[in-house]
Amino acid sequence: MLEAIVAGLAALATPQAVLFMLVGVSYGLVIGILPGLGGIVALALLLPFTYGHELAATLALLLGAHIATIWGGSVTSILFKVPGAAKSLALVFDGHPMTRQGHAARALGASATAALLGGLMGAVFLAFTIPIVRPVMLALGPSEYLMMALWGLTIIATFSEGSLLKGLVATCLGIMVAFVGMDPVSGTPRFWFGNVYLLDGISFPVAMIGLFAVAEMMTLYVKGGAMVDRVSGEQRSTVLDGVKDAFRHWGLVLRSSLLGLWVGVLPGVGASVGGIAAYAQAAQTSPTPERFGKGAVEGVIAPDATLGANEGGGLMPTLAFGIPGGESMAILLVAFLAMGIVPGPRMLTSELDLVFSMVWIVVIANLLTALIGLAISSRLARLPALNPNVMIPLVLSVCLLGAFATRGLIEDVVVAAAFGVIGYLMNKYQYSRANFVIGMVLAEMIERNLHISLGLYGEFFLFTRPITTAMLVFIVVTTALPFVRRYRRSRASAAGNGS
């Protein structure tokens, strides 16, 4: 194995590989920052450039670009409340409140460091645990995936502080929007109103651009003034503070990274679900869950550590079994086949040096992304203080262009504008947009796996599948925990006032 590790690194020591790595990371950061694009688009646009070059250099270009989109998508989520991609959604919840409080540089520093640490753990995992994870993967079925999606749904209570009823209404609206289009199991058209465009459903990135980006610009226009009221020189914290935060919360980084690995290994779950699940576990295990949604740095660290580790986890089933761990991995699998790389057990024996080249690429790309990110974070933190007359048209044009670029349909631009109005009204009347999007993200996964579980295991599958039953108990306990803590605090407060 040591020979394969050295050979994998040596393959990346050529000038072409080094150049392709730098180009890939730089390109990935730019694509990641553009709303609605992210790793899937970054890889798809690079596919024509995968021919006629060194194998290791081509892999460095593809994987480097994909990994850099993780932090790129976090930037706009934190600074402008505009998720760069679906997987960056959870960064909006606490990252943007930190920006409004003058801690944008700290949030960006914590984000870059957490993604780096998670990515390094993902690389180590990819290198050493392929033989261990295979039986675990085979033991899980659709009922366990259903439980994971339901666990992600429990986070709605975190964003329903004003009114739990409003939070539930927003979640149900998100689920209803997700039901537009073809049933994922039976193929039956639903809520399409005779419009062919709606048969494909409402594009999640497009709806997200409208709900957050367009709505924020509308709010900014109505309110007047800059997004952040203080000038850029009055930042209350530094990038270094964010770096320290990531290391200070090492336990959260470790838990979130393990979750990211787990979600990455499970085929079809996706990084967006992982980010929400990471945020949920961070909020539910925190001694002060009431801080989440109001600018808690833990709410930035947990999703980014999960997303960083997710890439190593997603590569594992892609390389070992030819089963993509997510949408981006599916495109990467196409690139592998085009380059003559055939995933499977043979890769783990006769082509082990190629596997370790990918491990090294994950490590180096994460280091480069973090170094570039930390270097430019202090300058990026000044952007929210721009004059709104510059900010609004700039952000709107980029967002609407991103909405069009997702599928090349002008109807998506109209949908983004419509969801912008919906998002503005939800924000005005205090209906949680976060709950809306969580419902929309998880609805399809819940519906599809519920259908399959009922067909395979019968109507009592919750109690006939031991792992499913254990996960159900875990969901109940973690959901009840914040309410128990709140009850204990209120009792302690009442006792203190009484004395």
Secondary structure as UniProt FT lines:
FT   HELIX           2..10
FT   TURN            11..12
FT   HELIX           15..33
FT   TURN            35..36
FT   HELIX           39..46
FT   HELIX           47..49
FT   HELIX           55..80
FT   HELIX           86..88
FT   HELIX           90..100
FT   TURN            101..102
FT   HELIX           104..128
FT   HELIX           130..139
FT   HELIX           142..153
FT   HELIX           154..159
FT   HELIX           164..178
FT   STRAND          181..182
FT   TURN            184..186
FT   STRAND          189..190
FT   TURN            193..194
FT   HELIX           196..200
FT   HELIX           204..208
FT   HELIX           209..214
FT   HELIX           215..223
FT   HELIX           232..234
FT   HELIX           239..248
FT   HELIX           250..265
FT   TURN            267..268
FT   HELIX           271..285
FT   HELIX           289..291
FT   TURN            292..293
FT   HELIX           298..321
FT   HELIX           327..338
FT   TURN            339..340
FT   HELIX           345..348
FT   TURN            349..351
FT   HELIX           352..380
FT   TURN            381..382
FT   HELIX           383..385
FT   HELIX           388..407
FT   HELIX           410..428
FT   TURN            429..430
FT   HELIX           433..457
FT   TURN            459..460
FT   HELIX           461..464
FT   HELIX           466..498
//
